[in-house]
Amino acid sequence: MSQKFILFVEGYTEAAGLSGFLKRWLDARLDAPVGIDVVRFEGWSDLVRDAKKKANLYLTSSKQSEIIAVIGLIDLYGVTLYPDDISTVKERYDWLKKDIEDKVAQERYRQFFAVHETEAWFLASLSDFPTEVRKALEKKAAHPERVNFDTPPAKLLEATFSRELKRDYKKVTEARNRFPKLDPELVAAKCPYLQEMLEELLKLAQEARQ
């Protein structure tokens, strides 16, 4: 029986090739490939609001035995659910993860966040960017998850494309082109929160096959 994850994402950028990116890392460590079915929502608030209902539908369906887990993935940047006195990345990440998982209340649901956006993963691998962009951003490539709440990765890329190339950075088009070429080993080595997510997915997949 083939097994798979259901991946909840907040928009078109994440839906454009993210499943293949995650699969490349997981399949290299598993005896047999794992499936990842992407379910797109209309923004993070839509995902948070409907995660419980939709996770329950998947995890109680007639095909629930094929599902390893339902995974939620949201950009940490932009979410405003945490209390005002929580300011660090780790505090916000941990608080939001627990809050959403508690509300969904499903043993096979896990919530993760891209720190600070999925575009941080593109910053980790600049080799396919135009030379002007690569040179402008090379200092950011060592620690992409530190590209922060003030100027998150997508805004940084937009500003850099505008300044260096005199053209727009098109998020969905760039994601569709870059995810298939993105090396998850390289990116995870530079992005600890992504590494943590991948290791948890691997653990869930291995446990499901025992």
C-alpha positions, 0 to 999 in steps of 0.5 A, a space after each residue: 500500500 502506498 503511503 502519503 502525507 497531506 500537505 496544507 499550504 497557504 498559497 500558490 507559491 508553496 503549491 508550485 513545486 514544494 512537494 517535489 522538493 520535500 520528496 527528494 529529501 525524504 525518498 533518499 532516506 526511505 526504502 520506498 518513495 512517499 507521496 505528498 498531496 498538496 492542498 492549497 488554502 487562500 492565505 494563512 488565516 484560511 488555513 488556520 481557520 479550516 485546518 481542524 475540519 479538513 484534517 479531520 476529513 482526511 484522517 477519518 476518510 475511508 482512505 485514512 490508512 494511506 495517510 501518514 499525517 496531515 502537515 500544515 506549512 505557513 510562512 512565519 512572517 505575516 502571522 499575527 496570532 501570537 501574544 504581543 509580548 512574544 517577540 523572538 523567532 523561536 518563541 513565536 514559532 513554538 507558541 504558534 505550533 502548539 496553539 494550532 496543533 492543540 486546536 486541530 487536536 489530531 494525533 496525526 497533524 503537525 504544524 510547521 512554519 517556513 522561517 521567515 518565508 519559503 523564499 528563504 530556501 531560495 536564498 540558501 541556493 543562489 547559483 541559478 540566480 542572475 549574477 547581479 542578484 547573486 552578488 547582492 545577496 551572497 551575504 544572506 545565503 549563509 543564514 537564510 532563516 535570519 532574513 527577518 520580520 523587518 525585510 522578509 525574503 520575498 521583499 528582499 528578492 523583490 527589492 533586489 530584482 528591481 534594483 539590480 535587474 530593473 524588473 519584477 520578482 514574480 513569486 509564483 513563477 520563480 517558485 515554479 522554476 526554482 523548486 524543481 532545481 533546489 537541492 534540499 540537502 544544501 538548503 536544509 544544512 543552512 535552514 535549521 527550522 526546515 531541517 527540523 521539519 524534514 526530520 519529523 516527516 522522516 520519523 513519521 514516515 518510518 513509524 508508519 511503515 513499522 
